[in-house]
Amino acid sequence: MHRGRHRPPLRRGISNLCYTEAVISIVLPTYKEAENLPHVTRAIADALAGRDWRYEILFVDDDSQDGSEEIGAKLAETNPVRVIVRRGERGLATAVIHGIEASVGDVIVVMDADLSHPASVIPEMVERLQTGESDFVLGSRYVEGGTVHDDWSLFRKLNSVIPSLLARPLCHLKDPMSGFFAVRRSEIPDSSVLSPIGYKVALEIFVKGNFQRAIEVPIHFADRQYGESKLTLKEQLNFLRHLVRLYRHKLGAPS
């Protein structure tokens, strides 16, 4: 990551209030999520309302061509929103890394744009970092108090639990597949060592980082209300390829 670089001011909507530094950068990778952008922006704004925190919302869009770029520009008129459109490259994990590199905050929050991750938990996640209680905070479905949507089928539950079990030897997190996490920029491994395949960037960053105090906070993982799931068989196979890379990174040839 590019540390110590000059950080440009953020301009927050029509108020023209300039920030010299964004304390929190919320990075959301998107692909054909145009309908969700206003909803997730409002959810984040509501979650952070009343707190003296400066923040930016950074949508990293993989050239959806569904109106996301235009909707993001409209949202930026009244919210601290930026949209980065990647052309010729696609992938959730690499979009997150791209967004982190383009962000200006000292605290990075990564979440999905499909409303499955509750923005209301962001303040707790950030506070856990600020107090020094943790250096990696994960929103978790599988700690006490965590839940998933009541309508999840057995297949979908297995599709979530089994990958977590496969990743268990790599880390002690109960829900490394969550995708909802907060970390200080200074703790993120340099981008030169990050090489995720597919969509599980939290696992990539955690395994290749040097995190001593990880905490999982309970979340309710909701079903998307708008748009369609991007989890295909290809992405699941990419996850297995990603696991192989991480096992080799951590355990070497014996893996």
Phi and psi restraints in degrees (value plus and minus 20) as a CYANA .aco file:
   2 HIS   PHI    -107.0   -67.0
   2 HIS   PSI      81.8   121.8
   3 ARG   PHI    -121.2   -81.2
   3 ARG   PSI     129.8   169.8
   4 GLY   PHI      55.5    95.5
   4 GLY   PSI     -10.1    29.9
   5 ARG   PHI    -101.1   -61.1
   5 ARG   PSI     144.0   184.0
   6 HIS   PHI     -85.4   -45.4
   6 HIS   PSI     113.4   153.4
   7 ARG   PHI    -127.0   -87.0
   7 ARG   PSI      98.7   138.7
   8 PRO   PHI     -89.5   -49.5
   8 PRO   PSI     132.9   172.9
   9 PRO   PHI     -87.9   -47.9
   9 PRO   PSI     130.0   170.0
  10 LEU   PHI    -117.8   -77.8
  10 LEU   PSI     123.5   163.5
  11 ARG   PHI    -133.2   -93.2
  11 ARG   PSI      99.4   139.4
  12 ARG   PHI    -117.8   -77.8
  12 ARG   PSI      73.5   113.5
  13 GLY   PHI      37.9    77.9
  13 GLY   PSI    -174.2  -134.2
  14 ILE   PHI     -93.2   -53.2
  14 ILE   PSI     -31.0     9.0
  15 SER   PHI     -93.2   -53.2
  15 SER   PSI     -37.2     2.8
  16 ASN   PHI      38.9    78.9
  16 ASN   PSI       5.7    45.7
  17 LEU   PHI     -96.5   -56.5
  17 LEU   PSI      98.6   138.6
  18 CYS   PHI    -114.9   -74.9
  18 CYS   PSI     113.4   153.4
  19 TYR   PHI    -122.0   -82.0
  19 TYR   PSI     116.0   156.0
  20 THR   PHI    -101.3   -61.3
  20 THR   PSI     -37.3     2.7
  21 GLU   PHI    -179.7  -139.7
  21 GLU   PSI     115.5   155.5
  22 ALA   PHI    -110.2   -70.2
  22 ALA   PSI      99.9   139.9
  23 VAL   PHI     -89.5   -49.5
  23 VAL   PSI     -59.7   -19.7
  24 ILE   PHI    -145.6  -105.6
  24 ILE   PSI     107.3   147.3
  25 SER   PHI    -130.9   -90.9
  25 SER   PSI     102.1   142.1
  26 ILE   PHI    -125.0   -85.0
  26 ILE   PSI      92.1   132.1
  27 VAL   PHI    -122.9   -82.9
  27 VAL   PSI     106.2   146.2
  28 LEU   PHI    -149.2  -109.2
  28 LEU   PSI      91.4   131.4
  29 PRO   PHI     -94.4   -54.4
  29 PRO   PSI     119.9   159.9
  30 THR   PHI    -156.5  -116.5
  30 THR   PSI     128.0   168.0
  31 TYR   PHI    -171.5  -131.5
  31 TYR   PSI      92.0   132.0
  32 LYS   PHI      35.9    75.9
  32 LYS   PSI      30.5    70.5
  33 GLU   PHI    -137.5   -97.5
  33 GLU   PSI       4.4    44.4
  34 ALA   PHI     -72.3   -32.3
  34 ALA   PSI     -61.8   -21.8
  35 GLU   PHI     -86.1   -46.1
  35 GLU   PSI     -46.1    -6.1
  36 ASN   PHI    -105.2   -65.2
  36 ASN   PSI     -40.9    -0.9
  37 LEU   PHI     -77.7   -37.7
  37 LEU   PSI     -67.5   -27.5
  38 PRO   PHI     -82.8   -42.8
  38 PRO   PSI     -56.2   -16.2
  39 HIS   PHI     -89.1   -49.1
  39 HIS   PSI     -65.4   -25.4
  40 VAL   PHI     -90.8   -50.8
  40 VAL   PSI     -53.6   -13.6
  41 THR   PHI     -82.1   -42.1
  41 THR   PSI     -65.2   -25.2
  42 ARG   PHI     -85.1   -45.1
  42 ARG   PSI     -59.5   -19.5
  43 ALA   PHI     -82.5   -42.5
  43 ALA   PSI     -61.2   -21.2
  44 ILE   PHI     -86.5   -46.5
  44 ILE   PSI     -64.3   -24.3
  45 ALA   PHI     -80.4   -40.4
  45 ALA   PSI     -61.4   -21.4
  46 ASP   PHI     -85.0   -45.0
  46 ASP   PSI     -60.2   -20.2
  47 ALA   PHI     -85.3   -45.3
  47 ALA   PSI     -53.8   -13.8
  48 LEU   PHI    -119.4   -79.4
  48 LEU   PSI     -20.2    19.8
  49 ALA   PHI     -82.1   -42.1
  49 ALA   PSI     120.2   160.2
  50 GLY   PHI      64.2   104.2
  50 GLY   PSI     -21.5    18.5
  51 ARG   PHI    -127.9   -87.9
  51 ARG   PSI     121.7   161.7
  52 ASP   PHI    -104.8   -64.8
  52 ASP   PSI      37.2    77.2
  53 TRP   PHI    -134.9   -94.9
  53 TRP   PSI     114.9   154.9
  54 ARG   PHI    -113.0   -73.0
  54 ARG   PSI     118.7   158.7
  55 TYR   PHI    -172.9  -132.9
  55 TYR   PSI     142.6   182.6
  56 GLU   PHI    -152.8  -112.8
  56 GLU   PSI     129.2   169.2
  57 ILE   PHI    -129.8   -89.8
  57 ILE   PSI     100.3   140.3
  58 LEU   PHI    -138.1   -98.1
  58 LEU   PSI      87.1   127.1
  59 PHE   PHI    -109.1   -69.1
  59 PHE   PSI     105.1   145.1
  60 VAL   PHI    -130.0   -90.0
  60 VAL   PSI      85.0   125.0
  61 ASP   PHI    -124.3   -84.3
  61 ASP   PSI     113.1   153.1
  62 ASP   PHI    -109.1   -69.1
  62 ASP   PSI      36.2    76.2
  63 ASP   PHI      34.1    74.1
  63 ASP   PSI      33.0    73.0
  64 SER   PHI     -82.3   -42.3
  64 SER   PSI     -54.6   -14.6
  65 GLN   PHI      34.7    74.7
  65 GLN   PSI      19.5    59.5
  66 ASP   PHI    -141.1  -101.1
  66 ASP   PSI      -5.8    34.2
  67 GLY   PHI      77.1   117.1
  67 GLY   PSI     -20.4    19.6
  68 SER   PHI     -79.2   -39.2
  68 SER   PSI     -62.1   -22.1
  69 GLU   PHI     -83.3   -43.3
  69 GLU   PSI     -62.4   -22.4
  70 GLU   PHI     -91.3   -51.3
  70 GLU   PSI     -59.3   -19.3
  71 ILE   PHI     -85.6   -45.6
  71 ILE   PSI     -61.0   -21.0
  72 GLY   PHI     -81.6   -41.6
  72 GLY   PSI     -61.0   -21.0
  73 ALA   PHI     -83.2   -43.2
  73 ALA   PSI     -58.7   -18.7
  74 LYS   PHI     -86.8   -46.8
  74 LYS   PSI     -62.5   -22.5
  75 LEU   PHI     -82.1   -42.1
  75 LEU   PSI     -53.7   -13.7
  76 ALA   PHI     -87.1   -47.1
  76 ALA   PSI     -35.8     4.2
  77 GLU   PHI     -88.6   -48.6
  77 GLU   PSI     -46.4    -6.4
  78 THR   PHI    -149.5  -109.5
  78 THR   PSI     -17.2    22.8
  79 ASN   PHI    -158.9  -118.9
  79 ASN   PSI     136.7   176.7
  80 PRO   PHI     -97.9   -57.9
  80 PRO   PSI      46.9    86.9
  81 VAL   PHI    -131.3   -91.3
  81 VAL   PSI     119.0   159.0
  82 ARG   PHI    -148.9  -108.9
  82 ARG   PSI     126.4   166.4
  83 VAL   PHI    -142.1  -102.1
  83 VAL   PSI     106.2   146.2
  84 ILE   PHI    -132.1   -92.1
  84 ILE   PSI     103.6   143.6
  85 VAL   PHI    -123.2   -83.2
  85 VAL   PSI     100.5   140.5
  86 ARG   PHI    -113.7   -73.7
  86 ARG   PSI     107.2   147.2
  87 ARG   PHI    -133.8   -93.8
  87 ARG   PSI     112.7   152.7
  88 GLY   PHI      64.1   104.1
  88 GLY   PSI     -13.7    26.3
  89 GLU   PHI    -162.6  -122.6
  89 GLU   PSI     123.6   163.6
  90 ARG   PHI    -167.1  -127.1
  90 ARG   PSI     125.9   165.9
  91 GLY   PHI     125.1   165.1
  91 GLY   PSI     109.1   149.1
  92 LEU   PHI     -81.6   -41.6
  92 LEU   PSI     -68.1   -28.1
  93 ALA   PHI     -83.9   -43.9
  93 ALA   PSI     -64.8   -24.8
  94 THR   PHI     -88.8   -48.8
  94 THR   PSI     -49.5    -9.5
  95 ALA   PHI     -84.5   -44.5
  95 ALA   PSI     -59.5   -19.5
  96 VAL   PHI     -83.5   -43.5
  96 VAL   PSI     -66.3   -26.3
  97 ILE   PHI     -81.6   -41.6
  97 ILE   PSI     -62.2   -22.2
  98 HIS   PHI     -79.1   -39.1
  98 HIS   PSI     -63.6   -23.6
  99 GLY   PHI     -85.8   -45.8
  99 GLY   PSI     -59.6   -19.6
 100 ILE   PHI     -82.3   -42.3
 100 ILE   PSI     -62.8   -22.8
 101 GLU   PHI     -85.6   -45.6
 101 GLU   PSI     -52.4   -12.4
 102 ALA   PHI    -106.1   -66.1
 102 ALA   PSI     -32.4     7.6
 103 SER   PHI     -97.1   -57.1
 103 SER   PSI     147.6   187.6
 104 VAL   PHI    -141.7  -101.7
 104 VAL   PSI     -19.9    20.1
 105 GLY   PHI    -101.8   -61.8
 105 GLY   PSI     138.2   178.2
 106 ASP   PHI    -105.5   -65.5
 106 ASP   PSI     -42.5    -2.5
 107 VAL   PHI    -135.3   -95.3
 107 VAL   PSI     110.6   150.6
 108 ILE   PHI    -131.8   -91.8
 108 ILE   PSI     108.5   148.5
 109 VAL   PHI    -136.1   -96.1
 109 VAL   PSI     109.8   149.8
 110 VAL   PHI    -135.5   -95.5
 110 VAL   PSI     111.3   151.3
 111 MET   PHI    -171.4  -131.4
 111 MET   PSI     143.3   183.3
 112 ASP   PHI    -100.6   -60.6
 112 ASP   PSI     136.7   176.7
 113 ALA   PHI    -114.1   -74.1
 113 ALA   PSI     -20.1    19.9
 114 ASP   PHI    -111.4   -71.4
 114 ASP   PSI      -9.2    30.8
 115 LEU   PHI      53.2    93.2
 115 LEU   PSI      -8.8    31.2
 116 SER   PHI     -94.9   -54.9
 116 SER   PSI     -47.5    -7.5
 117 HIS   PHI    -115.6   -75.6
 117 HIS   PSI     108.8   148.8
 118 PRO   PHI     -98.1   -58.1
 118 PRO   PSI      94.2   134.2
 119 ALA   PHI     -81.8   -41.8
 119 ALA   PSI     -43.1    -3.1
 120 SER   PHI     -81.2   -41.2
 120 SER   PSI     -37.2     2.8
 121 VAL   PHI    -108.0   -68.0
 121 VAL   PSI     -32.7     7.3
 122 ILE   PHI     -74.2   -34.2
 122 ILE   PSI     -66.5   -26.5
 123 PRO   PHI     -76.6   -36.6
 123 PRO   PSI     -62.4   -22.4
 124 GLU   PHI     -84.5   -44.5
 124 GLU   PSI     -61.0   -21.0
 125 MET   PHI     -82.9   -42.9
 125 MET   PSI     -64.8   -24.8
 126 VAL   PHI     -85.4   -45.4
 126 VAL   PSI     -62.0   -22.0
 127 GLU   PHI     -82.8   -42.8
 127 GLU   PSI     -56.2   -16.2
 128 ARG   PHI     -82.0   -42.0
 128 ARG   PSI     -54.2   -14.2
 129 LEU   PHI     -94.2   -54.2
 129 LEU   PSI     -63.8   -23.8
 130 GLN   PHI     -84.0   -44.0
 130 GLN   PSI     -54.6   -14.6
 131 THR   PHI     -99.6   -59.6
 131 THR   PSI     -29.3    10.7
 132 GLY   PHI      61.8   101.8
 132 GLY   PSI     -15.3    24.7
 133 GLU   PHI     -84.9   -44.9
 133 GLU   PSI     -49.3    -9.3
 134 SER   PHI    -167.3  -127.3
 134 SER   PSI     135.9   175.9
 135 ASP   PHI    -135.5   -95.5
 135 ASP   PSI     -18.8    21.2
 136 PHE   PHI    -171.6  -131.6
 136 PHE   PSI      97.0   137.0
 137 VAL   PHI    -136.4   -96.4
 137 VAL   PSI     105.6   145.6
 138 LEU   PHI    -137.8   -97.8
 138 LEU   PSI     112.0   152.0
 139 GLY   PHI     -98.1   -58.1
 139 GLY   PSI     100.8   140.8
 140 SER   PHI    -142.8  -102.8
 140 SER   PSI     117.5   157.5
 141 ARG   PHI    -105.2   -65.2
 141 ARG   PSI     -37.4     2.6
 142 TYR   PHI    -137.0   -97.0
 142 TYR   PSI       1.8    41.8
 143 VAL   PHI    -127.5   -87.5
 143 VAL   PSI     148.8   188.8
 144 GLU   PHI     -76.7   -36.7
 144 GLU   PSI     107.6   147.6
 145 GLY   PHI      77.2   117.2
 145 GLY   PSI     -35.5     4.5
 146 GLY   PHI    -100.6   -60.6
 146 GLY   PSI     125.2   165.2
 147 THR   PHI    -163.8  -123.8
 147 THR   PSI     145.1   185.1
 148 VAL   PHI    -145.4  -105.4
 148 VAL   PSI     149.4   189.4
 149 HIS   PHI     -80.0   -40.0
 149 HIS   PSI     120.2   160.2
 150 ASP   PHI     -80.9   -40.9
 150 ASP   PSI     -45.8    -5.8
 151 ASP   PHI    -108.6   -68.6
 151 ASP   PSI     -14.7    25.3
 152 TRP   PHI     -80.8   -40.8
 152 TRP   PSI     111.5   151.5
 153 SER   PHI     -97.8   -57.8
 153 SER   PSI     146.4   186.4
 154 LEU   PHI     -80.2   -40.2
 154 LEU   PSI     -59.1   -19.1
 155 PHE   PHI     -81.4   -41.4
 155 PHE   PSI     -63.5   -23.5
 156 ARG   PHI     -87.9   -47.9
 156 ARG   PSI     -57.4   -17.4
 157 LYS   PHI     -83.8   -43.8
 157 LYS   PSI     -63.9   -23.9
 158 LEU   PHI     -84.4   -44.4
 158 LEU   PSI     -55.5   -15.5
 159 ASN   PHI     -86.1   -46.1
 159 ASN   PSI     -38.9     1.1
 160 SER   PHI    -116.4   -76.4
 160 SER   PSI     -62.6   -22.6
 161 VAL   PHI     -92.9   -52.9
 161 VAL   PSI     -63.6   -23.6
 162 ILE   PHI     -81.9   -41.9
 162 ILE   PSI     -66.7   -26.7
 163 PRO   PHI     -78.7   -38.7
 163 PRO   PSI     -55.5   -15.5
 164 SER   PHI     -84.4   -44.4
 164 SER   PSI     -59.4   -19.4
 165 LEU   PHI     -87.4   -47.4
 165 LEU   PSI     -58.3   -18.3
 166 LEU   PHI     -84.0   -44.0
 166 LEU   PSI     -50.5   -10.5
 167 ALA   PHI    -108.3   -68.3
 167 ALA   PSI     -27.4    12.6
 168 ARG   PHI     -77.4   -37.4
 168 ARG   PSI     -59.1   -19.1
 169 PRO   PHI     -85.0   -45.0
 169 PRO   PSI     -37.7     2.3
 170 LEU   PHI    -105.5   -65.5
 170 LEU   PSI     -45.2    -5.2
 171 CYS   PHI    -179.7  -139.7
 171 CYS   PSI     144.2   184.2
 172 HIS   PHI    -115.3   -75.3
 172 HIS   PSI     -13.3    26.7
 173 LEU   PHI     -90.1   -50.1
 173 LEU   PSI     120.4   160.4
 174 LYS   PHI    -101.5   -61.5
 174 LYS   PSI     -42.9    -2.9
 175 ASP   PHI    -155.9  -115.9
 175 ASP   PSI      40.7    80.7
 176 PRO   PHI     -87.2   -47.2
 176 PRO   PSI     -30.3     9.7
 177 MET   PHI    -107.8   -67.8
 177 MET   PSI     -22.3    17.7
 178 SER   PHI     -76.6   -36.6
 178 SER   PSI     -68.4   -28.4
 179 GLY   PHI      61.8   101.8
 179 GLY   PSI     -17.9    22.1
 180 PHE   PHI    -136.4   -96.4
 180 PHE   PSI      87.6   127.6
 181 PHE   PHI    -171.2  -131.2
 181 PHE   PSI     142.2   182.2
 182 ALA   PHI    -153.2  -113.2
 182 ALA   PSI     120.9   160.9
 183 VAL   PHI    -175.2  -135.2
 183 VAL   PSI     131.2   171.2
 184 ARG   PHI     -96.6   -56.6
 184 ARG   PSI     121.4   161.4
 185 ARG   PHI     -74.5   -34.5
 185 ARG   PSI     -59.4   -19.4
 186 SER   PHI     -84.5   -44.5
 186 SER   PSI     -36.9     3.1
 187 GLU   PHI    -115.7   -75.7
 187 GLU   PSI     -27.9    12.1
 188 ILE   PHI     -98.0   -58.0
 188 ILE   PSI     112.5   152.5
 189 PRO   PHI     -78.7   -38.7
 189 PRO   PSI     131.5   171.5
 190 ASP   PHI     -80.7   -40.7
 190 ASP   PSI     124.2   164.2
 191 SER   PHI     -80.1   -40.1
 191 SER   PSI     -41.9    -1.9
 192 SER   PHI     -86.7   -46.7
 192 SER   PSI     -40.7    -0.7
 193 VAL   PHI    -122.5   -82.5
 193 VAL   PSI     -23.2    16.8
 194 LEU   PHI    -114.5   -74.5
 194 LEU   PSI     107.2   147.2
 195 SER   PHI    -165.7  -125.7
 195 SER   PSI      40.4    80.4
 196 PRO   PHI     -92.3   -52.3
 196 PRO   PSI     131.1   171.1
 197 ILE   PHI    -138.7   -98.7
 197 ILE   PSI     108.8   148.8
 198 GLY   PHI      71.3   111.3
 198 GLY   PSI    -146.7  -106.7
 199 TYR   PHI    -151.0  -111.0
 199 TYR   PSI     -18.4    21.6
 200 LYS   PHI    -123.9   -83.9
 200 LYS   PSI      50.8    90.8
 201 VAL   PHI     -94.9   -54.9
 201 VAL   PSI     -48.2    -8.2
 202 ALA   PHI     -80.4   -40.4
 202 ALA   PSI     -62.7   -22.7
 203 LEU   PHI     -84.3   -44.3
 203 LEU   PSI     -61.6   -21.6
 204 GLU   PHI     -79.1   -39.1
 204 GLU   PSI     -69.8   -29.8
 205 ILE   PHI     -86.4   -46.4
 205 ILE   PSI     -59.7   -19.7
 206 PHE   PHI     -88.3   -48.3
 206 PHE   PSI     -65.5   -25.5
 207 VAL   PHI     -86.8   -46.8
 207 VAL   PSI     -57.8   -17.8
 208 LYS   PHI    -111.5   -71.5
 208 LYS   PSI     -24.6    15.4
 209 GLY   PHI    -111.4   -71.4
 209 GLY   PSI    -195.0  -155.0
 210 ASN   PHI    -145.1  -105.1
 210 ASN   PSI      47.0    87.0
 211 PHE   PHI    -114.0   -74.0
 211 PHE   PSI     107.2   147.2
 212 GLN   PHI    -121.2   -81.2
 212 GLN   PSI     -46.1    -6.1
 213 ARG   PHI    -152.8  -112.8
 213 ARG   PSI      61.4   101.4
 214 ALA   PHI    -111.2   -71.2
 214 ALA   PSI     119.4   159.4
 215 ILE   PHI    -150.2  -110.2
 215 ILE   PSI     119.0   159.0
 216 GLU   PHI    -128.5   -88.5
 216 GLU   PSI     107.0   147.0
 217 VAL   PHI    -127.2   -87.2
 217 VAL   PSI     121.0   161.0
 218 PRO   PHI     -89.4   -49.4
 218 PRO   PSI     120.4   160.4
 219 ILE   PHI    -154.4  -114.4
 219 ILE   PSI     139.1   179.1
 220 HIS   PHI    -118.3   -78.3
 220 HIS   PSI      98.8   138.8
 221 PHE   PHI    -111.1   -71.1
 221 PHE   PSI      88.8   128.8
 222 ALA   PHI    -110.9   -70.9
 222 ALA   PSI     138.6   178.6
 223 ASP   PHI     -98.1   -58.1
 223 ASP   PSI     127.9   167.9
 224 ARG   PHI     -84.3   -44.3
 224 ARG   PSI     125.4   165.4
 225 GLN   PHI    -120.9   -80.9
 225 GLN   PSI     -46.0    -6.0
 226 TYR   PHI    -150.3  -110.3
 226 TYR   PSI     128.8   168.8
 227 GLY   PHI      59.1    99.1
 227 GLY   PSI    -195.1  -155.1
 228 GLU   PHI    -142.3  -102.3
 228 GLU   PSI     129.7   169.7
 229 SER   PHI     -83.0   -43.0
 229 SER   PSI     123.1   163.1
 230 LYS   PHI    -120.3   -80.3
 230 LYS   PSI     -14.1    25.9
 231 LEU   PHI    -101.2   -61.2
 231 LEU   PSI      81.6   121.6
 232 THR   PHI    -128.7   -88.7
 232 THR   PSI     152.0   192.0
 233 LEU   PHI     -80.0   -40.0
 233 LEU   PSI     -56.8   -16.8
 234 LYS   PHI     -80.3   -40.3
 234 LYS   PSI     -62.5   -22.5
 235 GLU   PHI     -86.8   -46.8
 235 GLU   PSI     -55.7   -15.7
 236 GLN   PHI     -87.5   -47.5
 236 GLN   PSI     -58.3   -18.3
 237 LEU   PHI     -87.6   -47.6
 237 LEU   PSI     -56.8   -16.8
 238 ASN   PHI     -81.9   -41.9
 238 ASN   PSI     -55.8   -15.8
 239 PHE   PHI     -82.3   -42.3
 239 PHE   PSI     -61.1   -21.1
 240 LEU   PHI     -84.2   -44.2
 240 LEU   PSI     -60.6   -20.6
 241 ARG   PHI     -82.1   -42.1
 241 ARG   PSI     -59.5   -19.5
 242 HIS   PHI     -83.5   -43.5
 242 HIS   PSI     -62.7   -22.7
 243 LEU   PHI     -79.1   -39.1
 243 LEU   PSI     -62.8   -22.8
 244 VAL   PHI     -78.5   -38.5
 244 VAL   PSI     -65.1   -25.1
 245 ARG   PHI     -79.7   -39.7
 245 ARG   PSI     -63.8   -23.8
 246 LEU   PHI     -89.3   -49.3
 246 LEU   PSI     -57.8   -17.8
 247 TYR   PHI     -82.7   -42.7
 247 TYR   PSI     -62.2   -22.2
 248 ARG   PHI     -85.5   -45.5
 248 ARG   PSI     -57.1   -17.1
 249 HIS   PHI     -84.4   -44.4
 249 HIS   PSI     -62.5   -22.5
 250 LYS   PHI    -107.1   -67.1
 250 LYS   PSI     -57.5   -17.5
 251 LEU   PHI    -130.5   -90.5
 251 LEU   PSI     -30.7     9.3
 252 GLY   PHI      55.8    95.8
 252 GLY   PSI    -178.9  -138.9
 253 ALA   PHI     -75.9   -35.9
 253 ALA   PSI     -58.8   -18.8
 254 PRO   PHI     -79.1   -39.1
 254 PRO   PSI     -41.8    -1.8
